[in-house]
Amino acid sequence: MKIGLIRHFEVIQSSKALTLMSSEEFKQWQNRYNVAMTRSNAIDIDKKEWQICYTSDLSRAVYTAKTVFGDKIIETKLLREVEILPLFDTNIKIPFIIWNTLGRFQWYFSRKHIDEKRANDFISDILNKYEKNILIVSHGALMWYLRKSLISKGFNGPRFGKAKNGHLYIFKC
């Protein structure tokens, strides 16, 4: 049995993230990011090798899954990216990198365990349902937890810090 993890294709997003923004503008930037177009890249994949494809229901992941696997995909909120929220509400303009860093710290200390459990429960569920080769198209941070869950369940596969966009990581049991 094999599980393939793919991070969605690279998002085409404006450089607005390099500017100063309020907490509300940071939220709006994230909303635009969640529906932004992606830039396809070639993935060396044999479609016949994979029987099932699960994907996050966010458009960038759905587009990637359809491009790689075809139309018969299973969309789920369980594979969405971890949510990064502003640490506080303010009209004061702060650099995007500060908003993003503070939001990640907040997530790490308040929601990390929830997203880690979500990834682990998802992997447990598909392993209990199927004995087939499964592709999973998701997002960078969640992929780290999907990988961790697969390794804990006896799969072998590559290490990655920040998963590359549009790259297939194969795990075998």
N, C-alpha and C positions, 0 to 999 in steps of 0.2 A: 504494500500500500504506500502511496506517495501523496503528500500534500504540497501543493505549490502556492507560495505566497508572492503576490505581485502588489507593489505600491502603484497607485494610479499614475497615469502619465503626468508629465510636468505641467503645472498650471501656468497659463499665460495671464499674468496679472500686472497691473500698472505699478510704477515705482512709487505710488502714493505712500506705500509702507515706509518709505525713507523720510517722510515728512513728519511734522508735528501734528498731533491730533488729540482731541478730547476723548473722554471715555466713550461717548456716544459714537464718535467718528471711528473709533477702534472697533466697536460692535458692527458698524455699517461696513467697514473694510472686510471683516470676517464674513459677513453675509454675502458680499460681492465675491469673495474668494470661493465660497461654497457653491456658487453657480458659474464661476468663470470657465472659459474654454480651456482645453488642454492641447498640448503639442504632442502628437503621436510619435512614437519611435518604434523601430523594428524590435520584435522580441522573438528569439529563436525558440519556437514552441511547436510541438507536434500536436495538433488539436485532437487527433485520434487517441492520444495517450491519456486524455483527461475525460472523465465521464460526467462530472458535475462541476458547475462553477457558481460559487457564492460571491456576492459583492455587496459592498456598502450601498445604501440607496442614494448617496450623494452623487450628483450628476457626473463629476469627474471620474469617479470609480465605475459608474454604470457605463460610461462611454468607453473606458479602458477595457472592461469586461466584454462588452459587445464587440469591440475591435479584435480582441485576442481570441475569444471563445465563440462568439456568435450570439444569436438572440435568446437562446434557451438558458438564461441565467436566473439565479434566485437572488432577489434583492432583499436586504435586511438592514434594519437600523442597528442591529447588534455589532456591525462592522464599521460604524461611523468613527470618525476621528474623535479623539478626546476633546472635550470642550474647554477652550481657554477663554475665561471671562476677565473683564477689567477688575482689578483688585478693589477699586473704589470708583464712585461716580464723581466726575468733576468736569467743568468747562475749561479748566486749565489745559493748555496744549503741552503734551509730553511726547518725546520721540517714540515712534512705533516700537523700536527695540526695547524700550523701557516697559511699555504696556505689555508686550509679549513676554518679557522675562518675568515681570511681576505676576502676570496671569499664570505662567507655568509654575512658579513657586507656589501660588495659591492652590493650583490643581494638585501639585505633588503632595502637599500636606493635608488636603481635604478630600480629594476625589480619586487619588491614585489607586487605592485598594478597590474601589468600585469598578473602575475600568479594567483592572487586572482580573477581577473576578468575572466580569463580563466576557473577556477574551477566553479565560479558562473554561467557563461554562459553555461557550460556543464550541470550542474544540472538543470538549467531552461529548456534547450533543451530536456533532457530526460523526465522531468516531463510534458512538453507540448506534447510529442509524445506518452507516454505510461501511462497506469494505471495498471501496472504489478509490480511484485516483481523483482527488478533488483540488480544484483551483480556488483560491481565495484572493479576491481583489479588495484591498483595504487602504489604510492610510499609515503614514510613517510611525507615529507614536504607538498606535494600537498594534502594528505589526511586531513591535518589540515584545509585547505581551503575548501575542499569538505564538511567536517563536519560543518564548520561555515555556509556554504551556506544552507545546509539541515536544520539546526536549525533556520536560518532566514526565512525559508519557512514553518515553522510549524512542522517540524519533531522533535521527541524526541529520544534521544539516548545517549550512554555513552560518557563521557569525556575521552580524552587521550592527553597526552603531546606528547610523542614519541610513535607512533603506534607500536605494537608488530608485528614482521614478522609472516606471516601465521596465523593471528588471525582475526576472523570475528567480526565486529562491526555492530550491527543491529540498524537501525533507522526506526521508525514507524510514520506514519501520521494519 
